[in-house]
Amino acid sequence: MNFVIEKRLIKTENDEVVISYNSDYVAHFQFDSEWDGKVKTARFISKDRKYIDVVLADDSCKIPTFPTGWSCSVRRSPSSW
């Protein structure tokens, strides 16, 4: 699944949909130059408000499994949610 982050907005390419209980998805992020040299962390948030933070490696990470579905936000370090 591909995400594009531009001007601090995150969106999927081609309106992709993820079935939340599949455990084999990898998220690939494409960042604009504002993110150069930053440590990037994706936060996946379940519908019941639990979350998992994943530090990106080469702008990618495995998407965690949530049985209730999820949303995603991205931050750059140092930062706070």
Protein Blocks (a to p, Z undefined) as FASTA:
>chain_A
ZZddeehiacdehhiacdfkbckbccdddddfklgoiacddddddfkopacddddeehia
cddddfkbpadddddddddZZ
